[in-house]
């Protein structure tokens, strides 16, 4: 995913918005099983031009198949 984002950015020069869960776009991983996430790769290539913005909400839920839920 990070390679695709970088490919597009290098060819167009445009600013981009990448939507993903916080863990995927964070600069550092909080899970040892995944030491390098998409955000880490993007931050390494783009430096301070890479900004990760976390969003939260007060109410609601996400619908995901039972097999993909973290317990």
C-alpha positions in Angstrom: 0.0 0.0 0.0 2.8 2.4 0.9 4.5 1.7 -2.4 1.3 2.6 -4.3 0.9 5.8 -2.4 4.5 6.8 -3.1 4.2 5.8 -6.7 1.2 8.1 -7.2 2.7 11.0 -5.3 6.0 10.8 -7.2 4.2 10.8 -10.6 1.6 13.5 -9.8 3.3 15.6 -7.1 -0.2 16.0 -5.6 -1.0 16.0 -1.9 -3.0 12.9 -0.9 -5.3 11.7 1.7 -4.9 8.0 2.7 -7.7 6.6 4.7 -6.9 3.6 6.9 -7.1 2.6 10.6 -4.9 4.4 13.0 -2.5 1.5 13.4 -1.8 1.3 9.7 -1.0 5.0 9.2 0.9 5.6 12.5 4.5 6.5 12.3 5.4 3.8 14.8 3.8 0.4 15.4 2.3 -0.4 18.7 2.3 -4.2 17.9 5.5 -6.1 18.0 4.2 -8.6 15.5 4.1 -5.8 12.9 7.2 -3.6 13.6 6.8 -1.6 10.4 3.4 -0.4 9.3 2.4 1.6 6.2 2.8 4.9 8.1 6.4 4.0 9.0 7.3 3.4 5.4 5.6 6.6 4.3 7.3 8.7 7.0 10.7 7.3 6.0 10.2 8.3 2.4 8.4 11.6 2.9 9.9 12.9 6.1 8.0 15.9 7.6 5.7 16.0 4.6 4.0 12.9 6.0 1.3 13.7 8.6 -0.8 11.2 10.4 -4.1 12.4 11.7 -6.1 10.2 14.1 -9.9 10.5 14.3 -12.2 9.3 17.0 -15.9 9.3 17.6 -18.2 9.4 20.6 -20.7 6.7 19.5 -21.1 4.0 16.9 -19.6 0.7 15.9 -17.8 -1.0 13.0 -19.3 -4.1 11.3 -16.7 -6.7 10.7 -16.9 -10.5 10.1 -16.4 -12.5 13.3 -13.2 -14.0 12.0 -11.5 -10.6 11.7 -12.4 -9.2 15.1 -9.6 -8.8 17.7 -10.6 -10.4 21.0 
